[in-house]
C-alpha cells in the first residue's frame, strides 16, 4: 500500500505511550496497534481528529504517501 502510517514517530516525539493515546482517543490498544502497523483499510475522520488533538499534530504528520511502498 502506498500510504504509510507514521503514528509511532509522533508518539515518540510527544513521549506518549500507545496505551495513553488509546485512552485519550477512546479506542482499544488493539485497534491502535492495527492502525500503527498499517493493517487497517480505513480510519474514521473522528478518530483521526481525536488522534491529532491528543498528539497536537496535523493529519499529514501521521500519514505519508510513498508510491514505492
Secondary structure by P-SEA (a helix, b strand, c coil): cccccaaaaaaaaacccaaaaaaaacccaaaaaaaaacccccccaaaaaaaaaaacccccccbbbbccc
